[in-house]
Amino acid sequence: MPIQRNMNPKKCPMPVQEQDIRKNNFDEVALGYTYEMAVEEAKRCMNCKNKPCRSACPVSIDIPAFIERIVNEDMEGAYEIISQSSSLPAVCGRVCPQTITGNIPKKNRKCLFPMVIEWQS
């Protein structure tokens, strides 16, 4: 059965710490996607013909393959895709300044990286 793509143009919002809590700590503000949220967000990938996300990645991570693994709920495979191109996979999604845009609404794959890394840990 083919994967049902999420054609909703609205990005799944990233859960964050409440302001009154985060002002008292040094933890990350973004709490990260849950497993279900990551899969749903990954399903928004349009699988573009020219793959602008791949060419824009400074470390040449195969973003389409990474996202497809998440769509198929293969987090181990997604982690392996990141690890093939980066010796510091946990750093990629947190410090990379690239936000991928194309002919679709803004798509920020940076939200998916930390979830896969946390899942692997």
N, C-alpha and C positions, 0 to 999 in steps of 0.2 A: 504494500500500500504506500503510495507516495506521501512524502512529508507535506503537511498543511502549512504553507507559509503564512506569516503574520504580515498582512498588508496594511496594518494600521500605521499611518505616518508619524504618530506620536511615540516618542522614545519612552521606554519604561523608566520612570524616575528612580534614581539611585537613593536608597535609604541613607539618611545621615543622622548623626547625633543631634539631639535637640540643643539649641543654643545655650540654655541655662546649665546643661550638663557639660558641654564641650568647653565652656569657659573655665572649668575647673580641672581640666586634664590636658595631657599632651597626646592623647590617642588620635588615630586617624578620624577625620570628620566623616568621610564617606564610609559607611558600614559594609558596603558591597552588596552585590546581588545574591539572592538565594539561588539555589540550584534551578528551581522552577522559573524564576525571573530571568536567569541567564539563558535558558533554553528558549524562552519566549522572545527575548530580545534578539537572540541569534537568528531566529526564524524571520526577522525583518530583512536580513541580507538578501539583496536582489540578485546575487551571483552575476554581477556585471560581466559583459564580454571582455572588456579591456582591463579589468581588475586594477582600478586606480589605487586601491588600498595597498596592494602588494608593491607597486612601484613607489609609493610614498613612504613605505616603512624604511627607516634608516638602517635597520638590521636585516632587511629582506626576509622577514618572517612571512610564511605563506598564509596570509590572513584568510583568504577564502577557504583553504583546507582546514585551518584552525576553527573557523566559524562553523563549517560543515560538520566537524566532529562534535561540536557542542549541540548542534541541531539534532544529531543522531544520538545524543546523550552519551557520548564516548569521551569523558573528561580525561581519561588516561591518554587517549589518542591526541586530544587537544594539547595536553601538556607536552607530549613528545614532539609535536609540530613546533611549539615555541622553543623547546630545548635544542632542536636541530640547528637553529640559527643564532641562538643566544646562550652564552655561558652563564648569564645572570637572568634567567627567565622571570624571577620574582620582581626584578627592577623594571623590566620593560613597561608594564602597564601603569606603573606608578609615576615614572619620571618622563616618559616619552611625551614630547610636546605635540605630536602629530594628532590631529583630529581629521579623520577621513571624510571628505565630502565628494559628492559627485552629482549625478542627475537625480538623486533621491534626497529626502530630508537628511539633515545632519546625522551622521551615524558615528557614534563614538565607541570604537571597539575597546578603548581603554577600560571600560567598565567590565568587560568580560575577562580580561587577563587576570585581575586579582582573584576573581571567583575560582578560576581554574587552578591557580597557584595555591590558594587556601584549601581547595579540595584535595590537592596532591599532598599537602602537608600532613 
